[in-house]
Amino acid sequence: MVVISVANDIKNRMSMVKDRLMEKLAAASVPSEALENARLYFESVIKDVTTAAQGLTKEALQRIKSHLADIMPSLSPSLTSKVKR
């Protein structure tokens, strides 16, 4: 499904950024408590962005579906009933 694919792609890319950043911070001798706080912060950001992407994608698909339902009655009533479900 498109929604899951987009959200997973965003999650994977942001996780790679988080991993790289954590490596840089660890190499810079950042205190362990600050490093852990940064890791938790980035994980929460990744979760929030992934959730937002899923919601936006679902919303966009719903808008497309409703536009198609408006257009399709002139084409085929049987198709319209399938789209509205």
Secondary structure, DSSP 8 states (H G I E B T S, - for coil): -HHHHHHHHHHHHHHHHHHHHHHHHHHTT--HHHHHHHHHHHHHHHHHHHHHHHHHHHHHHHHHHHHHHHHGGGT-HHHHHHHH-
